[in-house]
Amino acid sequence: MRWFRRRTFSHGIHPPDHKAETAALPIRRLPFPEQLVVPLNQHIGRPAVPLVHKGQEVVRGEPIARADGFLSAPVHAPATGRVRDIRPMPTARDRLTPCILIDVYEAATQEVLWHYPWQPEEMDRQALVQAVQEMGLVGLGGAAFPSHVKLSVPEEKPAHTLVVNGCECEPYLSCDHRVMVEQPRDLLRGVRYALRATGAKRAIIGIEDNKPDAIALLQELAAKEPDIEVEAVETKYPQGSEKMLIRSLLGLEVPTGGIPLDIGVVVNNVGTLAMLGALLPKGEALTERVVTVTGPGVRRPGNYRVPLGTPIGFVLKEVGYEGEACDFVLGGPMMGPSVSDLRTPVTKGSSGLLVLDEPAVHQESRPVWPCIQCGRCVNACPMHLNPAMLGQLAAAGEYDRMAEKYHLADCFECGSCSWICPSNIPLVQQFRVAKQWLRDQAERKQREAQPATANPQPAKESGKEARAA
């Protein structure tokens, strides 16, 4: 295995990784539940628009909702069955979200029966990007940003490097690790597709050095690829943040308020590109994903291939969990949302299901004490912000000052400050409240700035009313 100097960034934290429970376990397939709850907004951007109606039969892989514009992604049937209803259901993203409920046919083989006529080796850049959108692929690392948007590189901002994120720095999670070990050729194929789509000249796969088997395997296979490199980076949180990984691998800084493409870089997750490499040649859409199911309350932890829309209650029943006062987190413990409704479904961005039992929940419920000005949060923040000052301003409701003077927008809510704080101050939660308030204010000002219609047209009469007149 080829090792380089420990590539890293300044600041960050080293929480216990808790990965040993699942990192060596092979990916297993979870059964299909009786009913799937498929949200229309499984991605950043506009929710998808339904293409099906109540009572309609669908086959696995069939489009059931179309993308609503460029910053959107379609949704496909994760199983063969019948549409039960389209109604709001609880999800991790929102309390109630429009979802398509599908009753799964018990006797179906659940083969993917809907295929696209893609010929990836003959596609140009534009056709590749279009196919990525048609398959409904989004970032599987958790952000769920539509993949075709990231791969659409404008001529005025050419990309020189594709950074492939294999860090998986969140504690407990190991699904990306297993994908790299079990699907390395799918990953490299997906990297080649992404290089063609973006026009980038080289790709660098960055992997934290606590995954030596994945590093060694991919370095061996990538040795035959002149434009693909594999680099080991220091195991540190949040090494998997795209800005931190770019700094570690390339020594480049994404400007404040900017995106990686501003410096000629495109970042994609290893799970996303492995899925691209696996599905595109077969003409299949995204209908399932690998999820790490683990935590002190799980009897059979592991990495499971789960149909999208599977309720977490079904997952918990299959893997077993103990305790009554459990806390369920969809994703990792640092940035994943906590959910309480067992009807909440697994979506495209659900990289993990973490089950914390009673002792762990009680440990997390520590009292909050006043700030002691220790400076630990300042030393931990990877963006070199002042979380202590931001927290004081948030408590005082001075949200505008947080944004104008203390660069609140640069915070990507990694949770390092909250984790390191000896007073247990919920800093990240305070920052989220401040950001939401600022967004609401911006939307209100935008609405007020829009001129009202001077002479609104009267509503047209219905046919019945017209005939009566």
VOGU-3710 file (C-alpha; in Angstrom, 3 decimals, decimal comma):
1> mrwfrrrtfs> 0,000/0,000/0,000  1,333/3,433/-0,979  1,277/5,964/1,876  1,881/9,703/1,644  2,306/12,378/4,265  -0,750/12,754/6,467  -2,910/15,116/4,458  -5,288/17,086/6,629  -6,719/20,483/7,564  -6,325/22,626/10,665
11> hgihppdhka> -8,641/22,310/13,669  -11,351/19,613/13,815  -12,018/16,970/16,463  -11,443/13,264/17,092  -14,665/11,692/18,424  -14,739/7,912/18,995  -15,519/6,372/15,613  -17,558/3,303/16,741  -17,025/1,732/13,297  -15,622/-1,646/14,374
21> etaalpirrl> -19,114/-3,072/14,887  -19,973/-2,879/11,166  -16,852/-2,053/9,119  -15,914/-5,709/8,553  -19,446/-6,981/7,903  -20,444/-7,562/4,246  -23,442/-5,759/2,775  -26,667/-7,735/3,181  -30,006/-7,196/1,487  -33,008/-6,266/3,601
31> pfpeqlvvpl> -36,419/-7,749/2,670  -39,108/-5,580/1,101  -41,726/-4,230/3,506  -45,455/-4,560/2,901  -45,711/-0,849/2,118  -43,220/1,767/0,943  -43,461/5,468/1,791  -41,724/7,308/-1,067  -41,283/11,077/-0,463  -41,318/13,493/-3,391
41> nqhigrpavp> -38,540/15,684/-1,922  -35,649/13,272/-1,397  -33,187/15,876/-2,630  -32,173/19,503/-2,363  -34,276/21,600/-4,714  -37,866/21,492/-5,915  -39,858/18,350/-5,023  -40,672/15,921/-7,801  -44,124/15,996/-9,434  -46,200/12,768/-9,287
51> lvhkgqevvr> -46,756/10,848/-12,526  -48,986/8,163/-11,018  -52,423/8,078/-9,425  -54,136/6,139/-6,678  -54,725/2,504/-7,652  -52,142/2,462/-10,461  -49,842/-0,546/-10,775  -46,121/0,201/-11,002  -43,058/-1,955/-11,640  -39,718/-1,633/-9,964
61> gepiaradgf> -37,618/1,104/-11,568  -40,569/2,849/-13,248  -40,655/6,673/-12,985  -43,413/7,655/-10,535  -42,548/11,359/-10,217  -40,782/13,679/-12,649  -38,179/16,330/-11,890  -39,647/19,809/-11,485  -36,938/21,776/-13,267  -33,175/21,594/-13,358
71> lsapvhapat> -32,613/21,688/-9,574  -34,786/18,665/-8,981  -34,635/14,892/-9,413  -37,204/12,280/-10,468  -38,380/9,452/-8,239  -38,748/5,821/-9,296  -40,725/2,911/-7,900  -38,509/1,013/-5,433  -40,674/-2,095/-5,821  -43,380/-3,621/-7,981
81> grvrdirpmp> -46,799/-2,994/-6,498  -49,853/-0,745/-6,483  -50,123/2,912/-5,510  -52,169/3,030/-2,329  -52,329/6,819/-2,021  -50,472/10,111/-2,405  -50,631/12,026/0,861  -48,469/13,853/3,441  -46,406/11,576/5,675  -43,692/12,214/8,291
91> tardrltpci> -40,121/12,305/6,976  -36,740/13,256/8,396  -36,671/16,385/6,219  -40,064/17,797/7,272  -42,812/16,894/9,689  -45,257/16,147/6,856  -44,173/15,714/3,250  -46,168/14,586/0,180  -45,370/10,906/-0,342  -46,406/8,130/-2,710
101> lidvyeaatq> -47,514/5,060/-0,762  -46,939/1,775/-2,602  -48,374/-1,580/-1,510  -45,643/-4,062/-2,423  -46,721/-7,204/-4,272  -45,672/-10,057/-2,019  -45,370/-12,638/-4,815  -43,342/-10,416/-7,188  -39,711/-11,283/-7,894  -38,842/-7,575/-7,448
111> evlwhypwqp> -36,556/-7,566/-10,446  -35,938/-4,178/-12,021  -38,377/-4,305/-14,937  -38,065/-0,730/-16,204  -34,894/0,108/-18,137  -33,606/3,147/-20,002  -31,953/2,690/-23,429  -28,664/4,250/-22,365  -25,405/3,530/-24,184  -22,894/5,193/-21,811
121> eemdrqalvq> -19,819/4,539/-23,945  -21,410/6,440/-26,837  -22,747/9,382/-24,818  -21,315/12,877/-24,939  -21,122/15,128/-21,861  -24,633/16,506/-22,236  -26,191/13,063/-22,697  -24,348/11,732/-19,643  -25,638/14,564/-17,464  -29,169/14,031/-18,748
131> avqemglvgl> -28,977/10,308/-17,972  -27,780/11,055/-14,439  -30,856/13,211/-13,884  -33,179/10,634/-15,455  -31,943/7,937/-13,078  -32,759/10,183/-10,093  -29,230/10,088/-8,705  -28,411/12,470/-5,856  -25,545/12,730/-3,402  -25,706/9,607/-1,238
141> ggaafpshvk> -23,353/10,973/1,405  -26,211/12,754/3,150  -26,615/16,134/1,443  -28,791/14,679/-1,363  -27,771/17,365/-3,855  -28,892/16,363/-7,382  -25,856/14,729/-9,011  -26,554/16,008/-12,510  -26,279/19,590/-11,229  -22,812/18,925/-9,809
151> lsvpeekpah> -21,713/17,259/-13,032  -22,986/20,170/-15,166  -19,872/22,295/-15,509  -20,392/25,596/-17,387  -17,841/26,664/-19,985  -16,978/29,823/-18,046  -15,982/27,732/-14,993  -14,025/24,721/-16,269  -13,152/21,976/-13,775  -9,606/20,643/-13,549
161> tlvvngcece> -10,038/18,089/-10,711  -12,725/15,659/-9,583  -12,407/15,010/-5,844  -14,033/11,739/-4,772  -14,980/11,721/-1,099  -14,294/8,384/0,582  -13,631/9,751/4,057  -16,890/8,825/5,811  -15,773/10,747/8,882  -19,085/10,523/10,784
171> pylscdhrvm> -18,914/8,109/13,743  -20,713/4,760/13,428  -21,143/4,920/9,625  -19,356/2,369/7,417  -21,584/2,008/4,322  -19,160/3,930/2,078  -16,294/1,812/3,420  -18,084/-1,393/2,466  -19,047/-0,036/-0,964  -15,383/0,774/-1,675
181> veqprdllrg> -14,311/-2,726/-0,613  -17,128/-4,641/-2,318  -17,762/-2,489/-5,412  -14,374/-1,006/-6,343  -14,844/-1,530/-10,095  -18,279/0,098/-10,023  -16,664/3,045/-8,242  -13,842/3,436/-10,757  -16,310/3,125/-13,640  -18,441/5,852/-12,071
191> vryalratga> -15,351/8,032/-11,635  -14,594/7,675/-15,345  -18,165/8,670/-16,228  -17,909/11,693/-13,931  -14,589/12,726/-15,509  -16,199/12,635/-18,951  -19,267/14,551/-17,808  -17,295/17,314/-16,055  -14,360/17,531/-18,444  -11,938/17,346/-15,507
201> kraiigiedn> -8,454/16,069/-16,327  -7,862/14,044/-13,174  -9,630/12,485/-10,203  -8,379/12,064/-6,636  -10,104/9,621/-4,283  -9,513/10,747/-0,691  -9,944/8,076/1,996  -9,348/8,398/5,739  -6,433/6,292/6,931  -8,636/4,194/9,232
211> kpdaiallqe> -9,737/2,257/6,105  -6,445/0,641/5,004  -8,156/-2,221/3,146  -10,120/0,176/0,947  -7,025/2,314/0,319  -4,884/-0,677/-0,673  -7,529/-2,194/-2,956  -8,329/1,036/-4,790  -4,659/2,005/-5,133  -3,994/-1,367/-6,759
221> laakepdiev> -6,879/-1,030/-9,215  -6,291/2,680/-9,897  -2,656/2,007/-10,782  -3,935/1,113/-14,266  -5,839/4,425/-14,514  -3,470/7,265/-15,433  -5,972/9,984/-14,485  -7,199/8,512/-11,159  -5,237/8,754/-7,899  -5,997/7,382/-4,437
231> eavetkypqg> -4,757/9,359/-1,422  -4,873/8,624/2,305  -5,902/11,517/4,555  -5,830/11,844/8,328  -8,753/10,399/10,242  -10,334/13,489/11,740  -13,804/15,000/11,835  -15,062/16,681/9,618  -12,532/15,500/7,039  -15,437/14,465/4,795
241> sekmlirsll> -16,688/18,023/4,361  -15,972/19,012/0,773  -14,183/22,233/1,754  -11,986/20,379/4,254  -11,176/17,564/1,824  -10,259/20,018/-0,934  -7,931/21,768/1,491  -6,379/18,444/2,581  -5,875/16,991/-0,908  -5,187/20,059/-3,047
251> glevptggip> -4,215/22,809/-0,624  -6,888/25,025/-2,181  -9,411/27,223/-0,354  -13,035/27,560/-1,416  -13,848/31,283/-1,147  -16,376/32,536/1,391  -19,852/32,121/-0,004  -18,485/30,147/-2,930  -18,618/26,561/-4,143  -15,839/24,140/-5,148
261> ldigvvvnnv> -16,425/24,867/-8,837  -15,266/28,448/-8,199  -11,749/27,003/-7,883  -12,166/24,392/-10,627  -13,080/21,415/-8,422  -16,084/19,067/-8,437  -16,701/16,881/-5,371  -18,687/13,633/-5,354  -19,208/10,925/-2,752  -17,853/7,402/-3,375
271> gtlamlgall> -21,272/5,848/-2,829  -22,786/8,181/-5,413  -20,215/7,376/-8,089  -20,283/3,641/-7,318  -24,049/3,749/-7,849  -23,512/5,664/-11,098  -21,024/3,063/-12,304  -23,358/0,208/-11,367  -26,648/1,557/-12,738  -25,773/3,489/-15,901
281> pkgealterv> -24,543/0,480/-17,962  -27,697/-1,450/-16,997  -30,079/1,412/-17,766  -31,498/1,339/-14,250  -32,658/4,103/-11,927  -31,919/4,631/-8,237  -34,332/2,464/-6,209  -32,239/1,400/-3,203  -29,152/2,322/-1,233  -26,736/0,904/1,359
291> vtvtgpgvrr> -27,489/1,999/4,929  -25,437/1,411/8,070  -27,782/0,252/10,845  -25,993/0,298/14,168  -25,824/1,692/17,674  -25,965/0,413/21,245  -29,628/-0,559/20,800  -29,171/-2,792/17,704  -28,861/-6,556/18,130  -27,760/-7,274/14,530
301> pgnyrvplgt> -25,785/-4,241/13,334  -24,498/-4,117/9,804  -24,672/-2,560/6,379  -27,907/-3,293/4,573  -29,123/-2,693/1,037  -32,504/-1,086/1,686  -35,300/-0,189/-0,783  -35,973/3,551/-0,751  -39,160/4,344/1,133  -38,739/1,541/3,685
311> pigfvlkevg> -40,116/2,750/7,056  -37,503/2,722/9,806  -39,881/0,709/11,978  -39,589/-2,173/9,490  -35,786/-1,849/9,453  -35,668/-1,964/13,249  -37,873/-5,046/13,305  -35,540/-6,840/10,894  -32,304/-5,984/12,706  -33,716/-6,030/16,233
321> yegeacdfvl> -33,271/-3,334/18,834  -33,454/-3,205/22,618  -34,692/-0,662/25,136  -37,678/1,618/25,298  -36,207/5,129/25,559  -34,413/4,898/22,237  -33,327/7,796/20,049  -33,301/7,184/16,290  -30,958/9,182/14,043  -31,110/9,009/10,238
331> ggpmmgpsvs> -27,486/9,506/9,272  -24,534/10,037/11,567  -24,694/11,326/15,156  -22,971/14,620/14,323  -25,200/15,908/11,512  -28,034/13,414/11,088  -31,589/14,428/12,071  -33,228/12,726/15,039  -36,608/11,141/14,264  -39,331/9,790/16,527
341> dlrtpvtkgs> -41,994/8,479/14,131  -41,325/4,879/13,076  -43,195/5,540/9,811  -40,306/7,812/8,730  -38,842/6,295/5,539  -35,300/5,662/4,388  -34,572/8,117/1,564  -31,776/8,728/-0,926  -29,798/10,768/1,606  -30,120/8,275/4,494
351> sgllvldepa> -26,600/6,930/4,971  -27,309/5,395/8,362  -29,862/4,517/11,002  -28,343/4,978/14,431  -30,219/3,577/17,422  -29,186/4,951/20,809  -30,504/2,965/23,774  -31,517/4,273/27,203  -28,009/4,781/28,697  -26,847/6,613/25,563
361> vhqesrpvwp> -29,970/8,790/25,501  -29,536/9,693/29,171  -25,865/10,526/28,564  -26,869/12,908/25,782  -29,425/14,631/28,046  -26,858/16,503/30,138  -27,702/19,892/31,644  -26,608/23,064/29,855  -24,243/25,377/31,749  -23,098/28,939/30,989
371> ciqcgrcvna> -20,136/29,448/28,658  -16,847/29,399/30,597  -14,820/31,063/27,801  -12,503/28,065/27,490  -11,990/28,530/23,746  -12,300/24,837/22,867  -14,982/25,520/20,269  -12,739/28,110/18,599  -9,896/25,584/18,376  -12,253/22,907/17,026
381> cpmhlnpaml> -14,081/24,895/14,336  -12,733/23,803/10,916  -13,916/27,089/9,374  -11,966/29,135/11,955  -15,091/30,879/13,216  -15,806/31,964/16,796  -18,667/29,676/17,890  -18,638/31,065/21,448  -19,341/34,597/20,230  -21,884/33,339/17,705
391> gqlaaageyd> -23,624/31,449/20,507  -23,815/34,538/22,702  -25,221/36,598/19,850  -27,745/33,856/19,049  -28,905/33,785/22,678  -29,383/37,561/22,470  -31,278/37,315/19,189  -28,699/39,401/17,291  -28,947/37,305/14,150  -28,080/40,094/11,718
401> rmaekyhlad> -24,810/40,752/13,530  -23,969/37,045/13,427  -24,248/37,107/9,650  -22,633/40,470/8,957  -19,653/40,448/11,323  -19,070/36,840/12,356  -19,635/34,981/9,040  -22,506/32,743/10,119  -23,014/31,653/6,497  -19,612/29,917/6,509
411> cfecgscswi> -20,805/27,503/9,218  -21,849/24,187/7,630  -23,222/22,822/10,919  -20,694/20,019/11,393  -21,327/19,979/15,156  -17,665/20,079/16,236  -18,310/23,050/18,541  -21,284/21,406/20,248  -19,396/18,126/20,700  -16,345/19,731/22,296
421> cpsniplvqq> -18,232/22,211/24,525  -17,804/21,308/28,253  -20,924/23,338/29,096  -23,026/21,269/26,664  -24,328/24,412/24,932  -26,373/23,447/21,836  -24,421/25,784/19,557  -25,340/24,173/16,254  -29,038/24,246/17,111  -28,728/27,955/17,906
431> frvakqwlrd> -27,006/28,587/14,581  -29,735/26,719/12,694  -32,397/28,870/14,344  -30,462/32,010/13,376  -30,062/30,868/9,761  -33,754/30,040/9,471  -34,687/33,463/10,858  -32,406/35,149/8,324  -33,911/33,097/5,489  -37,419/34,004/6,597
441> qaerkqreaq> -36,479/37,688/6,728  -34,952/37,555/3,248  -38,078/35,884/1,843  -40,324/38,468/3,525  -38,325/41,350/2,058  -38,430/39,720/-1,360  -42,214/39,389/-1,180  -42,587/43,012/-0,079  -40,360/44,169/-2,932  -42,542/42,478/-5,537
451> patanpqpak> -45,110/44,951/-6,921  -48,736/43,994/-6,416  -50,860/43,455/-9,519  -52,523/46,792/-10,264  -55,743/45,533/-11,858  -56,192/41,829/-11,210  -58,333/40,120/-13,818  -61,650/38,702/-12,571  -61,849/34,952/-12,386  -63,330/33,308/-15,465
461> esgkearaa> -66,864/32,035/-15,161  -67,327/28,326/-15,181  -69,288/26,774/-18,017  -72,300/26,248/-15,767  -72,278/29,878/-14,552  -71,845/31,170/-18,108  -74,815/29,184/-19,341  -76,927/30,450/-16,428  -76,024/34,024/-17,336
//
